[in-house]
Amino acid sequence: MVYISSSDALGQLMLSGDTEAYIVKISPKESTLTNGVDYCYVGLKCKNGTNYSVQACGKEARELHEQATIMATRSIMLVSSTVPEKLPGLNLP
């Protein structure tokens, strides 16, 4: 599969009926590499046990972080009324 950007990859993985992925980790919002470039990591787990990671640098990292945070928050709201900080395995910034 070909993706236009990291945000596109995240969206395709999350919305694909084949993978049934959910977000298990998002790097902190202000993460940077040692050279000062913005960085974002999103960890995904599929119901079939496959793990994926989506990573981005620079402006794309900021966009990926925003999209991942929105997607993770929406899935929590649809599935549970539990406070996100209390859910095991989910590390929201």
PyMOL Python script that loads the backbone (N, CA, C, O; Angstrom):
from pymol import cmd

cmd.read_pdbstr("""\
ATOM      1  N   MET A   1       0.834  -1.170   0.000  1.00  0.00           N
ATOM      2  CA  MET A   1       0.000   0.000   0.000  1.00  0.00           C
ATOM      3  C   MET A   1       0.891   1.250   0.000  1.00  0.00           C
ATOM      4  O   MET A   1       1.946   1.259   0.634  1.00  0.00           O
ATOM      5  N   VAL A   2       0.474   2.283  -0.697  1.00  0.00           N
ATOM      6  CA  VAL A   2       1.235   3.526  -0.777  1.00  0.00           C
ATOM      7  C   VAL A   2       0.469   4.620  -0.036  1.00  0.00           C
ATOM      8  O   VAL A   2      -0.743   4.768  -0.189  1.00  0.00           O
ATOM      9  N   TYR A   3       1.207   5.380   0.770  1.00  0.00           N
ATOM     10  CA  TYR A   3       0.609   6.464   1.541  1.00  0.00           C
ATOM     11  C   TYR A   3       1.217   7.791   1.126  1.00  0.00           C
ATOM     12  O   TYR A   3       2.404   7.858   0.806  1.00  0.00           O
ATOM     13  N   ILE A   4       0.421   8.838   1.128  1.00  0.00           N
ATOM     14  CA  ILE A   4       0.877  10.178   0.760  1.00  0.00           C
ATOM     15  C   ILE A   4       1.672  10.801   1.899  1.00  0.00           C
ATOM     16  O   ILE A   4       2.639  11.524   1.659  1.00  0.00           O
ATOM     17  N   SER A   5       1.270  10.526   3.134  1.00  0.00           N
ATOM     18  CA  SER A   5       1.907  11.117   4.316  1.00  0.00           C
ATOM     19  C   SER A   5       1.688  10.191   5.507  1.00  0.00           C
ATOM     20  O   SER A   5       0.982   9.187   5.405  1.00  0.00           O
ATOM     21  N   SER A   6       2.292  10.533   6.620  1.00  0.00           N
ATOM     22  CA  SER A   6       2.096   9.737   7.836  1.00  0.00           C
ATOM     23  C   SER A   6       0.650   9.832   8.322  1.00  0.00           C
ATOM     24  O   SER A   6       0.104   8.856   8.835  1.00  0.00           O
ATOM     25  N   SER A   7       0.036  10.989   8.166  1.00  0.00           N
ATOM     26  CA  SER A   7      -1.370  11.147   8.558  1.00  0.00           C
ATOM     27  C   SER A   7      -2.270  10.270   7.690  1.00  0.00           C
ATOM     28  O   SER A   7      -3.243   9.692   8.177  1.00  0.00           O
ATOM     29  N   ASP A   8      -1.939  10.175   6.401  1.00  0.00           N
ATOM     30  CA  ASP A   8      -2.682   9.313   5.489  1.00  0.00           C
ATOM     31  C   ASP A   8      -2.532   7.847   5.914  1.00  0.00           C
ATOM     32  O   ASP A   8      -3.508   7.097   5.925  1.00  0.00           O
ATOM     33  N   ALA A   9      -1.313   7.449   6.261  1.00  0.00           N
ATOM     34  CA  ALA A   9      -1.069   6.071   6.705  1.00  0.00           C
ATOM     35  C   ALA A   9      -1.882   5.761   7.959  1.00  0.00           C
ATOM     36  O   ALA A   9      -2.513   4.709   8.053  1.00  0.00           O
ATOM     37  N   LEU A  10      -1.863   6.681   8.914  1.00  0.00           N
ATOM     38  CA  LEU A  10      -2.623   6.489  10.150  1.00  0.00           C
ATOM     39  C   LEU A  10      -4.110   6.342   9.847  1.00  0.00           C
ATOM     40  O   LEU A  10      -4.765   5.431  10.353  1.00  0.00           O
ATOM     41  N   GLY A  11      -4.633   7.235   9.026  1.00  0.00           N
ATOM     42  CA  GLY A  11      -6.053   7.179   8.684  1.00  0.00           C
ATOM     43  C   GLY A  11      -6.425   5.883   7.996  1.00  0.00           C
ATOM     44  O   GLY A  11      -7.454   5.287   8.316  1.00  0.00           O
ATOM     45  N   GLN A  12      -5.597   5.432   7.046  1.00  0.00           N
ATOM     46  CA  GLN A  12      -5.885   4.192   6.330  1.00  0.00           C
ATOM     47  C   GLN A  12      -5.861   2.984   7.270  1.00  0.00           C
ATOM     48  O   GLN A  12      -6.721   2.107   7.187  1.00  0.00           O
ATOM     49  N   LEU A  13      -4.874   2.947   8.159  1.00  0.00           N
ATOM     50  CA  LEU A  13      -4.796   1.825   9.102  1.00  0.00           C
ATOM     51  C   LEU A  13      -5.968   1.816  10.070  1.00  0.00           C
ATOM     52  O   LEU A  13      -6.515   0.757  10.379  1.00  0.00           O
ATOM     53  N   MET A  14      -6.352   2.987  10.546  1.00  0.00           N
ATOM     54  CA  MET A  14      -7.442   3.067  11.516  1.00  0.00           C
ATOM     55  C   MET A  14      -8.804   2.768  10.892  1.00  0.00           C
ATOM     56  O   MET A  14      -9.680   2.215  11.557  1.00  0.00           O
ATOM     57  N   LEU A  15      -8.988   3.124   9.638  1.00  0.00           N
ATOM     58  CA  LEU A  15     -10.299   2.991   9.008  1.00  0.00           C
ATOM     59  C   LEU A  15     -10.470   1.699   8.218  1.00  0.00           C
ATOM     60  O   LEU A  15     -11.583   1.363   7.814  1.00  0.00           O
ATOM     61  N   SER A  16      -9.379   0.975   7.996  1.00  0.00           N
ATOM     62  CA  SER A  16      -9.448  -0.251   7.225  1.00  0.00           C
ATOM     63  C   SER A  16     -10.141  -1.347   8.029  1.00  0.00           C
ATOM     64  O   SER A  16      -9.773  -1.617   9.172  1.00  0.00           O
ATOM     65  N   GLY A  17     -11.121  -1.958   7.435  1.00  0.00           N
ATOM     66  CA  GLY A  17     -11.809  -3.068   8.090  1.00  0.00           C
ATOM     67  C   GLY A  17     -10.913  -4.292   8.210  1.00  0.00           C
ATOM     68  O   GLY A  17     -11.157  -5.164   9.043  1.00  0.00           O
ATOM     69  N   ASP A  18      -9.870  -4.359   7.375  1.00  0.00           N
ATOM     70  CA  ASP A  18      -8.953  -5.499   7.399  1.00  0.00           C
ATOM     71  C   ASP A  18      -8.067  -5.495   8.644  1.00  0.00           C
ATOM     72  O   ASP A  18      -7.780  -6.552   9.206  1.00  0.00           O
ATOM     73  N   THR A  19      -7.633  -4.308   9.075  1.00  0.00           N
ATOM     74  CA  THR A  19      -6.681  -4.238  10.184  1.00  0.00           C
ATOM     75  C   THR A  19      -7.353  -4.065  11.536  1.00  0.00           C
ATOM     76  O   THR A  19      -6.859  -4.589  12.534  1.00  0.00           O
ATOM     77  N   GLU A  20      -8.459  -3.350  11.595  1.00  0.00           N
ATOM     78  CA  GLU A  20      -9.128  -3.049  12.864  1.00  0.00           C
ATOM     79  C   GLU A  20      -8.110  -2.600  13.910  1.00  0.00           C
ATOM     80  O   GLU A  20      -7.996  -3.196  14.981  1.00  0.00           O
ATOM     81  N   ALA A  21      -7.374  -1.541  13.581  1.00  0.00           N
ATOM     82  CA  ALA A  21      -6.304  -1.045  14.443  1.00  0.00           C
ATOM     83  C   ALA A  21      -6.827  -0.053  15.477  1.00  0.00           C
ATOM     84  O   ALA A  21      -7.851   0.602  15.282  1.00  0.00           O
ATOM     85  N   TYR A  22      -6.096   0.034  16.573  1.00  0.00           N
ATOM     86  CA  TYR A  22      -6.371   1.047  17.585  1.00  0.00           C
ATOM     87  C   TYR A  22      -5.039   1.597  18.089  1.00  0.00           C
ATOM     88  O   TYR A  22      -4.020   0.907  18.068  1.00  0.00           O
ATOM     89  N   ILE A  23      -5.064   2.841  18.538  1.00  0.00           N
ATOM     90  CA  ILE A  23      -3.859   3.535  18.971  1.00  0.00           C
ATOM     91  C   ILE A  23      -3.518   3.123  20.403  1.00  0.00           C
ATOM     92  O   ILE A  23      -4.372   3.160  21.289  1.00  0.00           O
ATOM     93  N   VAL A  24      -2.258   2.729  20.618  1.00  0.00           N
ATOM     94  CA  VAL A  24      -1.817   2.346  21.953  1.00  0.00           C
ATOM     95  C   VAL A  24      -0.812   3.342  22.539  1.00  0.00           C
ATOM     96  O   VAL A  24      -0.605   3.364  23.753  1.00  0.00           O
ATOM     97  N   LYS A  25      -0.190   4.161  21.694  1.00  0.00           N
ATOM     98  CA  LYS A  25       0.783   5.137  22.209  1.00  0.00           C
ATOM     99  C   LYS A  25       0.924   6.299  21.235  1.00  0.00           C
ATOM    100  O   LYS A  25       0.960   6.122  20.017  1.00  0.00           O
ATOM    101  N   ILE A  26       1.002   7.488  21.812  1.00  0.00           N
ATOM    102  CA  ILE A  26       1.300   8.709  21.057  1.00  0.00           C
ATOM    103  C   ILE A  26       2.428   9.409  21.807  1.00  0.00           C
ATOM    104  O   ILE A  26       2.347   9.598  23.021  1.00  0.00           O
ATOM    105  N   SER A  27       3.480   9.792  21.082  1.00  0.00           N
ATOM    106  CA  SER A  27       4.578  10.498  21.739  1.00  0.00           C
ATOM    107  C   SER A  27       4.079  11.843  22.266  1.00  0.00           C
ATOM    108  O   SER A  27       3.083  12.370  21.769  1.00  0.00           O
ATOM    109  N   PRO A  28       4.764  12.404  23.270  1.00  0.00           N
ATOM    110  CA  PRO A  28       4.363  13.711  23.803  1.00  0.00           C
ATOM    111  C   PRO A  28       4.344  14.783  22.707  1.00  0.00           C
ATOM    112  O   PRO A  28       5.106  14.715  21.743  1.00  0.00           O
ATOM    113  N   LYS A  29       3.474  15.755  22.870  1.00  0.00           N
ATOM    114  CA  LYS A  29       3.249  16.782  21.847  1.00  0.00           C
ATOM    115  C   LYS A  29       4.512  17.524  21.441  1.00  0.00           C
ATOM    116  O   LYS A  29       4.707  17.781  20.253  1.00  0.00           O
ATOM    117  N   GLU A  30       5.350  17.867  22.358  1.00  0.00           N
ATOM    118  CA  GLU A  30       6.536  18.678  22.058  1.00  0.00           C
ATOM    119  C   GLU A  30       7.802  17.840  21.865  1.00  0.00           C
ATOM    120  O   GLU A  30       8.900  18.328  22.134  1.00  0.00           O
ATOM    121  N   SER A  31       7.677  16.605  21.411  1.00  0.00           N
ATOM    122  CA  SER A  31       8.853  15.752  21.203  1.00  0.00           C
ATOM    123  C   SER A  31       9.709  16.290  20.065  1.00  0.00           C
ATOM    124  O   SER A  31       9.203  16.710  19.024  1.00  0.00           O
ATOM    125  N   THR A  32      11.026  16.266  20.292  1.00  0.00           N
ATOM    126  CA  THR A  32      11.965  16.692  19.248  1.00  0.00           C
ATOM    127  C   THR A  32      13.127  15.712  19.188  1.00  0.00           C
ATOM    128  O   THR A  32      13.435  15.022  20.159  1.00  0.00           O
ATOM    129  N   LEU A  33      13.758  15.669  18.031  1.00  0.00           N
ATOM    130  CA  LEU A  33      14.977  14.893  17.865  1.00  0.00           C
ATOM    131  C   LEU A  33      16.132  15.683  18.465  1.00  0.00           C
ATOM    132  O   LEU A  33      15.953  16.845  18.831  1.00  0.00           O
ATOM    133  N   THR A  34      17.304  15.086  18.575  1.00  0.00           N
ATOM    134  CA  THR A  34      18.445  15.777  19.171  1.00  0.00           C
ATOM    135  C   THR A  34      18.863  17.012  18.379  1.00  0.00           C
ATOM    136  O   THR A  34      19.504  17.911  18.924  1.00  0.00           O
ATOM    137  N   ASN A  35      18.501  17.062  17.088  1.00  0.00           N
ATOM    138  CA  ASN A  35      18.832  18.240  16.277  1.00  0.00           C
ATOM    139  C   ASN A  35      17.744  19.317  16.336  1.00  0.00           C
ATOM    140  O   ASN A  35      17.826  20.316  15.620  1.00  0.00           O
ATOM    141  N   GLY A  36      16.723  19.123  17.183  1.00  0.00           N
ATOM    142  CA  GLY A  36      15.688  20.128  17.371  1.00  0.00           C
ATOM    143  C   GLY A  36      14.474  20.004  16.464  1.00  0.00           C
ATOM    144  O   GLY A  36      13.537  20.792  16.591  1.00  0.00           O
ATOM    145  N   VAL A  37      14.465  19.042  15.558  1.00  0.00           N
ATOM    146  CA  VAL A  37      13.339  18.863  14.634  1.00  0.00           C
ATOM    147  C   VAL A  37      12.192  18.167  15.372  1.00  0.00           C
ATOM    148  O   VAL A  37      12.409  17.201  16.104  1.00  0.00           O
ATOM    149  N   ASP A  38      10.968  18.669  15.172  1.00  0.00           N
ATOM    150  CA  ASP A  38       9.785  18.056  15.779  1.00  0.00           C
ATOM    151  C   ASP A  38       9.666  16.601  15.319  1.00  0.00           C
ATOM    152  O   ASP A  38      10.006  16.260  14.186  1.00  0.00           O
ATOM    153  N   TYR A  39       9.177  15.757  16.227  1.00  0.00           N
ATOM    154  CA  TYR A  39       9.066  14.325  15.951  1.00  0.00           C
ATOM    155  C   TYR A  39       7.788  13.790  16.580  1.00  0.00           C
ATOM    156  O   TYR A  39       7.395  14.220  17.665  1.00  0.00           O
ATOM    157  N   CYS A  40       7.140  12.851  15.896  1.00  0.00           N
ATOM    158  CA  CYS A  40       5.958  12.198  16.447  1.00  0.00           C
ATOM    159  C   CYS A  40       5.988  10.708  16.129  1.00  0.00           C
ATOM    160  O   CYS A  40       6.342  10.299  15.023  1.00  0.00           O
ATOM    161  N   TYR A  41       5.614   9.915  17.113  1.00  0.00           N
ATOM    162  CA  TYR A  41       5.500   8.464  16.985  1.00  0.00           C
ATOM    163  C   TYR A  41       4.099   8.069  17.421  1.00  0.00           C
ATOM    164  O   TYR A  41       3.613   8.519  18.458  1.00  0.00           O
ATOM    165  N   VAL A  42       3.449   7.226  16.623  1.00  0.00           N
ATOM    166  CA  VAL A  42       2.142   6.690  16.989  1.00  0.00           C
ATOM    167  C   VAL A  42       2.236   5.171  16.883  1.00  0.00           C
ATOM    168  O   VAL A  42       2.562   4.629  15.827  1.00  0.00           O
ATOM    169  N   GLY A  43       1.948   4.493  17.992  1.00  0.00           N
ATOM    170  CA  GLY A  43       1.942   3.034  18.007  1.00  0.00           C
ATOM    171  C   GLY A  43       0.527   2.520  17.832  1.00  0.00           C
ATOM    172  O   GLY A  43      -0.408   3.000  18.473  1.00  0.00           O
ATOM    173  N   LEU A  44       0.383   1.541  16.958  1.00  0.00           N
ATOM    174  CA  LEU A  44      -0.923   0.945  16.674  1.00  0.00           C
ATOM    175  C   LEU A  44      -0.871  -0.553  16.899  1.00  0.00           C
ATOM    176  O   LEU A  44       0.163  -1.189  16.693  1.00  0.00           O
ATOM    177  N   LYS A  45      -1.974  -1.102  17.316  1.00  0.00           N
ATOM    178  CA  LYS A  45      -2.095  -2.547  17.464  1.00  0.00           C
ATOM    179  C   LYS A  45      -3.370  -2.978  16.753  1.00  0.00           C
ATOM    180  O   LYS A  45      -4.415  -2.342  16.884  1.00  0.00           O
ATOM    181  N   CYS A  46      -3.270  -4.052  16.009  1.00  0.00           N
ATOM    182  CA  CYS A  46      -4.434  -4.587  15.296  1.00  0.00           C
ATOM    183  C   CYS A  46      -5.026  -5.748  16.081  1.00  0.00           C
ATOM    184  O   CYS A  46      -4.340  -6.398  16.870  1.00  0.00           O
ATOM    185  N   LYS A  47      -6.283  -5.992  15.857  1.00  0.00           N
ATOM    186  CA  LYS A  47      -6.958  -7.068  16.573  1.00  0.00           C
ATOM    187  C   LYS A  47      -6.376  -8.437  16.235  1.00  0.00           C
ATOM    188  O   LYS A  47      -6.558  -9.389  16.993  1.00  0.00           O
ATOM    189  N   ASN A  48      -5.673  -8.547  15.096  1.00  0.00           N
ATOM    190  CA  ASN A  48      -5.045  -9.826  14.745  1.00  0.00           C
ATOM    191  C   ASN A  48      -3.658  -9.971  15.374  1.00  0.00           C
ATOM    192  O   ASN A  48      -2.971 -10.963  15.129  1.00  0.00           O
ATOM    193  N   GLY A  49      -3.234  -8.978  16.193  1.00  0.00           N
ATOM    194  CA  GLY A  49      -1.960  -9.049  16.889  1.00  0.00           C
ATOM    195  C   GLY A  49      -0.809  -8.326  16.205  1.00  0.00           C
ATOM    196  O   GLY A  49       0.272  -8.222  16.783  1.00  0.00           O
ATOM    197  N   THR A  50      -1.009  -7.826  14.996  1.00  0.00           N
ATOM    198  CA  THR A  50       0.032  -7.097  14.279  1.00  0.00           C
ATOM    199  C   THR A  50       0.214  -5.714  14.886  1.00  0.00           C
ATOM    200  O   THR A  50      -0.763  -5.044  15.220  1.00  0.00           O
ATOM    201  N   ASN A  51       1.462  -5.290  15.028  1.00  0.00           N
ATOM    202  CA  ASN A  51       1.779  -3.958  15.532  1.00  0.00           C
ATOM    203  C   ASN A  51       2.306  -3.090  14.398  1.00  0.00           C
ATOM    204  O   ASN A  51       3.040  -3.566  13.532  1.00  0.00           O
ATOM    205  N   TYR A  52       1.930  -1.819  14.409  1.00  0.00           N
ATOM    206  CA  TYR A  52       2.424  -0.850  13.440  1.00  0.00           C
ATOM    207  C   TYR A  52       2.926   0.373  14.191  1.00  0.00           C
ATOM    208  O   TYR A  52       2.459   0.681  15.288  1.00  0.00           O
ATOM    209  N   SER A  53       3.882   1.064  13.586  1.00  0.00           N
ATOM    210  CA  SER A  53       4.264   2.373  14.098  1.00  0.00           C
ATOM    211  C   SER A  53       4.270   3.337  12.926  1.00  0.00           C
ATOM    212  O   SER A  53       4.716   3.009  11.827  1.00  0.00           O
ATOM    213  N   VAL A  54       3.769   4.523  13.186  1.00  0.00           N
ATOM    214  CA  VAL A  54       3.770   5.593  12.193  1.00  0.00           C
ATOM    215  C   VAL A  54       4.596   6.718  12.793  1.00  0.00           C
ATOM    216  O   VAL A  54       4.351   7.140  13.923  1.00  0.00           O
ATOM    217  N   GLN A  55       5.576   7.205  12.039  1.00  0.00           N
ATOM    218  CA  GLN A  55       6.479   8.241  12.533  1.00  0.00           C
ATOM    219  C   GLN A  55       6.559   9.384  11.535  1.00  0.00           C
ATOM    220  O   GLN A  55       6.385   9.195  10.331  1.00  0.00           O
ATOM    221  N   ALA A  56       6.825  10.573  12.060  1.00  0.00           N
ATOM    222  CA  ALA A  56       6.952  11.748  11.197  1.00  0.00           C
ATOM    223  C   ALA A  56       7.863  12.772  11.846  1.00  0.00           C
ATOM    224  O   ALA A  56       8.053  12.777  13.062  1.00  0.00           O
ATOM    225  N   CYS A  57       8.425  13.642  11.013  1.00  0.00           N
ATOM    226  CA  CYS A  57       9.292  14.733  11.482  1.00  0.00           C
ATOM    227  C   CYS A  57       8.789  16.064  10.927  1.00  0.00           C
ATOM    228  O   CYS A  57       8.101  16.107   9.907  1.00  0.00           O
ATOM    229  N   GLY A  58       9.147  17.152  11.622  1.00  0.00           N
ATOM    230  CA  GLY A  58       8.828  18.495  11.154  1.00  0.00           C
ATOM    231  C   GLY A  58       7.345  18.804  11.213  1.00  0.00           C
ATOM    232  O   GLY A  58       6.648  18.385  12.137  1.00  0.00           O
ATOM    233  N   LYS A  59       6.873  19.537  10.225  1.00  0.00           N
ATOM    234  CA  LYS A  59       5.465  19.941  10.170  1.00  0.00           C
ATOM    235  C   LYS A  59       4.548  18.716  10.136  1.00  0.00           C
ATOM    236  O   LYS A  59       3.478  18.710  10.745  1.00  0.00           O
ATOM    237  N   GLU A  60       4.982  17.688   9.421  1.00  0.00           N
ATOM    238  CA  GLU A  60       4.185  16.472   9.335  1.00  0.00           C
ATOM    239  C   GLU A  60       4.019  15.820  10.715  1.00  0.00           C
ATOM    240  O   GLU A  60       2.994  15.194  10.985  1.00  0.00           O
ATOM    241  N   ALA A  61       5.021  15.963  11.581  1.00  0.00           N
ATOM    242  CA  ALA A  61       4.930  15.419  12.945  1.00  0.00           C
ATOM    243  C   ALA A  61       3.825  16.120  13.727  1.00  0.00           C
ATOM    244  O   ALA A  61       3.058  15.473  14.440  1.00  0.00           O
ATOM    245  N   ARG A  62       3.745  17.425  13.596  1.00  0.00           N
ATOM    246  CA  ARG A  62       2.700  18.175  14.300  1.00  0.00           C
ATOM    247  C   ARG A  62       1.311  17.765  13.800  1.00  0.00           C
ATOM    248  O   ARG A  62       0.378  17.622  14.590  1.00  0.00           O
ATOM    249  N   GLU A  63       1.185  17.578  12.483  1.00  0.00           N
ATOM    250  CA  GLU A  63      -0.093  17.160  11.905  1.00  0.00           C
ATOM    251  C   GLU A  63      -0.463  15.749  12.351  1.00  0.00           C
ATOM    252  O   GLU A  63      -1.618  15.484  12.687  1.00  0.00           O
ATOM    253  N   LEU A  64       0.517  14.845  12.356  1.00  0.00           N
ATOM    254  CA  LEU A  64       0.272  13.469  12.788  1.00  0.00           C
ATOM    255  C   LEU A  64      -0.168  13.442  14.246  1.00  0.00           C
ATOM    256  O   LEU A  64      -1.108  12.728  14.594  1.00  0.00           O
ATOM    257  N   HIS A  65       0.497  14.205  15.096  1.00  0.00           N
ATOM    258  CA  HIS A  65       0.146  14.229  16.520  1.00  0.00           C
ATOM    259  C   HIS A  65      -1.290  14.709  16.713  1.00  0.00           C
ATOM    260  O   HIS A  65      -2.049  14.127  17.488  1.00  0.00           O
ATOM    261  N   GLU A  66      -1.648  15.753  16.014  1.00  0.00           N
ATOM    262  CA  GLU A  66      -3.011  16.284  16.127  1.00  0.00           C
ATOM    263  C   GLU A  66      -4.045  15.257  15.681  1.00  0.00           C
ATOM    264  O   GLU A  66      -5.041  15.036  16.370  1.00  0.00           O
ATOM    265  N   GLN A  67      -3.810  14.631  14.531  1.00  0.00           N
ATOM    266  CA  GLN A  67      -4.757  13.655  14.016  1.00  0.00           C
ATOM    267  C   GLN A  67      -4.845  12.438  14.937  1.00  0.00           C
ATOM    268  O   GLN A  67      -5.941  11.947  15.206  1.00  0.00           O
ATOM    269  N   ALA A  68      -3.715  11.951  15.416  1.00  0.00           N
ATOM    270  CA  ALA A  68      -3.722  10.772  16.283  1.00  0.00           C
ATOM    271  C   ALA A  68      -4.451  11.054  17.591  1.00  0.00           C
ATOM    272  O   ALA A  68      -5.199  10.211  18.086  1.00  0.00           O
ATOM    273  N   THR A  69      -4.234  12.230  18.144  1.00  0.00           N
ATOM    274  CA  THR A  69      -4.898  12.591  19.400  1.00  0.00           C
ATOM    275  C   THR A  69      -6.412  12.654  19.199  1.00  0.00           C
ATOM    276  O   THR A  69      -7.171  12.175  20.042  1.00  0.00           O
ATOM    277  N   ILE A  70      -6.847  13.238  18.096  1.00  0.00           N
ATOM    278  CA  ILE A  70      -8.279  13.304  17.796  1.00  0.00           C
ATOM    279  C   ILE A  70      -8.856  11.902  17.618  1.00  0.00           C
ATOM    280  O   ILE A  70      -9.910  11.581  18.167  1.00  0.00           O
ATOM    281  N   MET A  71      -8.156  11.072  16.847  1.00  0.00           N
ATOM    282  CA  MET A  71      -8.658   9.711  16.590  1.00  0.00           C
ATOM    283  C   MET A  71      -8.709   8.888  17.876  1.00  0.00           C
ATOM    284  O   MET A  71      -9.676   8.162  18.105  1.00  0.00           O
ATOM    285  N   ALA A  72      -7.688   8.991  18.711  1.00  0.00           N
ATOM    286  CA  ALA A  72      -7.669   8.235  19.968  1.00  0.00           C
ATOM    287  C   ALA A  72      -8.783   8.702  20.891  1.00  0.00           C
ATOM    288  O   ALA A  72      -9.442   7.881  21.529  1.00  0.00           O
ATOM    289  N   THR A  73      -8.999  10.001  20.970  1.00  0.00           N
ATOM    290  CA  THR A  73     -10.042  10.553  21.825  1.00  0.00           C
ATOM    291  C   THR A  73     -11.419  10.131  21.332  1.00  0.00           C
ATOM    292  O   THR A  73     -12.280   9.764  22.131  1.00  0.00           O
ATOM    293  N   ARG A  74     -11.630  10.181  20.030  1.00  0.00           N
ATOM    294  CA  ARG A  74     -12.931   9.773  19.479  1.00  0.00           C
ATOM    295  C   ARG A  74     -13.208   8.312  19.758  1.00  0.00           C
ATOM    296  O   ARG A  74     -14.330   7.963  20.125  1.00  0.00           O
ATOM    297  N   SER A  75     -12.208   7.440  19.592  1.00  0.00           N
ATOM    298  CA  SER A  75     -12.453   6.016  19.818  1.00  0.00           C
ATOM    299  C   SER A  75     -12.749   5.739  21.284  1.00  0.00           C
ATOM    300  O   SER A  75     -13.533   4.841  21.589  1.00  0.00           O
ATOM    301  N   ILE A  76     -12.143   6.486  22.195  1.00  0.00           N
ATOM    302  CA  ILE A  76     -12.438   6.326  23.620  1.00  0.00           C
ATOM    303  C   ILE A  76     -13.868   6.757  23.902  1.00  0.00           C
ATOM    304  O   ILE A  76     -14.585   6.091  24.649  1.00  0.00           O
ATOM    305  N   MET A  77     -14.287   7.871  23.305  1.00  0.00           N
ATOM    306  CA  MET A  77     -15.638   8.384  23.543  1.00  0.00           C
ATOM    307  C   MET A  77     -16.685   7.426  23.007  1.00  0.00           C
ATOM    308  O   MET A  77     -17.749   7.280  23.609  1.00  0.00           O
ATOM    309  N   LEU A  78     -16.406   6.765  21.883  1.00  0.00           N
ATOM    310  CA  LEU A  78     -17.370   5.845  21.299  1.00  0.00           C
ATOM    311  C   LEU A  78     -17.457   4.532  22.069  1.00  0.00           C
ATOM    312  O   LEU A  78     -18.515   3.905  22.114  1.00  0.00           O
ATOM    313  N   VAL A  79     -16.353   4.118  22.672  1.00  0.00           N
ATOM    314  CA  VAL A  79     -16.286   2.819  23.307  1.00  0.00           C
ATOM    315  C   VAL A  79     -16.587   2.874  24.801  1.00  0.00           C
ATOM    316  O   VAL A  79     -17.237   1.976  25.337  1.00  0.00           O
ATOM    317  N   SER A  80     -16.119   3.920  25.475  1.00  0.00           N
ATOM    318  CA  SER A  80     -16.194   3.914  26.935  1.00  0.00           C
ATOM    319  C   SER A  80     -16.372   5.318  27.495  1.00  0.00           C
ATOM    320  O   SER A  80     -15.935   6.306  26.903  1.00  0.00           O
ATOM    321  N   SER A  81     -17.014   5.380  28.630  1.00  0.00           N
ATOM    322  CA  SER A  81     -17.129   6.657  29.325  1.00  0.00           C
ATOM    323  C   SER A  81     -16.013   6.815  30.355  1.00  0.00           C
ATOM    324  O   SER A  81     -16.022   7.776  31.124  1.00  0.00           O
ATOM    325  N   THR A  82     -15.054   5.890  30.385  1.00  0.00           N
ATOM    326  CA  THR A  82     -13.937   5.931  31.322  1.00  0.00           C
ATOM    327  C   THR A  82     -12.998   7.073  30.966  1.00  0.00           C
ATOM    328  O   THR A  82     -12.806   7.378  29.789  1.00  0.00           O
ATOM    329  N   VAL A  83     -12.415   7.704  31.973  1.00  0.00           N
ATOM    330  CA  VAL A  83     -11.452   8.780  31.756  1.00  0.00           C
ATOM    331  C   VAL A  83     -10.229   8.204  31.035  1.00  0.00           C
ATOM    332  O   VAL A  83      -9.716   7.171  31.467  1.00  0.00           O
ATOM    333  N   PRO A  84      -9.732   8.836  29.937  1.00  0.00           N
ATOM    334  CA  PRO A  84      -8.629   8.286  29.155  1.00  0.00           C
ATOM    335  C   PRO A  84      -7.387   7.938  29.965  1.00  0.00           C
ATOM    336  O   PRO A  84      -6.727   6.942  29.669  1.00  0.00           O
ATOM    337  N   GLU A  85      -7.053   8.731  30.978  1.00  0.00           N
ATOM    338  CA  GLU A  85      -5.853   8.462  31.763  1.00  0.00           C
ATOM    339  C   GLU A  85      -5.950   7.133  32.510  1.00  0.00           C
ATOM    340  O   GLU A  85      -4.931   6.574  32.914  1.00  0.00           O
ATOM    341  N   LYS A  86      -7.153   6.634  32.693  1.00  0.00           N
ATOM    342  CA  LYS A  86      -7.343   5.407  33.455  1.00  0.00           C
ATOM    343  C   LYS A  86      -7.346   4.160  32.577  1.00  0.00           C
ATOM    344  O   LYS A  86      -7.361   3.046  33.099  1.00  0.00           O
ATOM    345  N   LEU A  87      -7.333   4.324  31.255  1.00  0.00           N
ATOM    346  CA  LEU A  87      -7.361   3.169  30.376  1.00  0.00           C
ATOM    347  C   LEU A  87      -5.980   2.553  30.266  1.00  0.00           C
ATOM    348  O   LEU A  87      -5.020   3.270  29.981  1.00  0.00           O
ATOM    349  N   PRO A  88      -5.842   1.252  30.481  1.00  0.00           N
ATOM    350  CA  PRO A  88      -4.537   0.600  30.409  1.00  0.00           C
ATOM    351  C   PRO A  88      -4.015   0.592  28.967  1.00  0.00           C
ATOM    352  O   PRO A  88      -4.777   0.379  28.024  1.00  0.00           O
ATOM    353  N   GLY A  89      -2.738   0.819  28.815  1.00  0.00           N
ATOM    354  CA  GLY A  89      -2.106   0.724  27.506  1.00  0.00           C
ATOM    355  C   GLY A  89      -2.195   1.951  26.646  1.00  0.00           C
ATOM    356  O   GLY A  89      -1.554   1.992  25.596  1.00  0.00           O
ATOM    357  N   LEU A  90      -2.957   2.962  27.028  1.00  0.00           N
ATOM    358  CA  LEU A  90      -3.087   4.168  26.208  1.00  0.00           C
ATOM    359  C   LEU A  90      -2.347   5.304  26.885  1.00  0.00           C
ATOM    360  O   LEU A  90      -2.666   5.689  28.010  1.00  0.00           O
ATOM    361  N   ASN A  91      -1.366   5.829  26.194  1.00  0.00           N
ATOM    362  CA  ASN A  91      -0.541   6.910  26.742  1.00  0.00           C
ATOM    363  C   ASN A  91      -0.792   8.178  25.971  1.00  0.00           C
ATOM    364  O   ASN A  91      -0.033   8.506  25.058  1.00  0.00           O
ATOM    365  N   LEU A  92      -1.831   8.893  26.312  1.00  0.00           N
ATOM    366  CA  LEU A  92      -2.121  10.169  25.652  1.00  0.00           C
ATOM    367  C   LEU A  92      -1.261  11.247  26.285  1.00  0.00           C
ATOM    368  O   LEU A  92      -0.961  11.199  27.477  1.00  0.00           O
ATOM    369  N   PRO A  93      -0.859  12.239  25.459  1.00  0.00           N
ATOM    370  CA  PRO A  93      -0.039  13.328  25.995  1.00  0.00           C
ATOM    371  C   PRO A  93      -0.804  14.188  26.980  1.00  0.00           C
ATOM    372  O   PRO A  93      -0.254  15.147  27.520  1.00  0.00           O
TER     373      PRO A  93
END
""", "prot")
cmd.dss("prot")
cmd.show_as("cartoon", "prot")
cmd.util.cbc("prot")
cmd.orient("prot")
